């Protein structure tokens, strides 16, 4: 692979990085990529380190890139960095190995002691590549710690009565929903509220709904389309105090997805929601992707 060269981030790389990111992500079950403006915003932050993003060139053309989250300068020598899966154009998949090895060299020079990366079955050959570089699944977040279930709209409506499902409209309802969302995100209420506000600001929310029982909100969720493929939607959070509220809540979401002409709905099951897998299966959702965190001592 001597024909390739690697460079750290330089101003002007953003447009091509965004293009490659979107092209690669389009093949994933849940596409995830930053647009050019997002990248410029990230790369203009005062604490951005150009060495945290590396680009593989075939002569003068960028054909792949990898990014990482570096520990803060105040961290101890036992600090941890987080790598993100390389994005390489079709025909240049071999450069993934080159980008990972370069990233590990950068981290060693920065005296980082440990690195981790999240992988999924929706990323082609990612686990085999990492294992060849000495990575291994984390003991507490190995395969299956997080899974994706999906529902295809060709199956049509769920056929579950959703008349008790309402849309969040008032500030009080928004506040109550954010409180329930803390159980999903494991973050403070203000953090959850700000995140929900950001999604509403996009104007693309499919549904932000809830169920009340005896005057109290007992279930809530939000669904919105993917930023790369608008015909794919996801549950950005879903929390129910009792399992009986899950089917009507999902029925309302799927109805909204059909109205918005989305083809697929993805739900991310991690932590306590894993206990509801049988409910999703009974409603026609199918297990679609496994996740694992791989790690390596440097």
MOBELCOR-V638544 format. One record per run of one state. SS is the DSSP state (H for helix, E for strand, L for the rest). FROM is the first residue (numbers start at 1). TO is the last residue. If there is no record, write none. Layout:
SS&FROM&TO ; SS&FROM&TO
This chain:
L&1&3 ; E&4&8 ; L&9&13 ; H&14&25 ; L&26&35 ; H&36&43 ; L&44&49 ; H&50&52 ; E&53&58 ; L&59&60 ; E&61&69 ; L&70&79 ; E&80&83 ; L&84&86 ; E&87&88 ; L&89&94 ; H&95&109 ; L&110&113 ; E&114&120 ; L&121&125 ; H&126&132 ; L&133&135 ; E&136&137 ; L&138&145 ; E&146&152 ; H&153&155 ; L&156&164 ; E&165&167 ; L&168&170 ; H&171&185 ; L&186&188 ; H&189&202 ; L&203&204 ; E&205&213 ; L&214&215 ; E&216&225 ; L&226&231 ; E&232&240 ; L&241&243 ; H&244&259 ; L&260&263 ; E&264&270 ; H&271&282 ; L&283&285 ; E&286&297 ; L&298&298
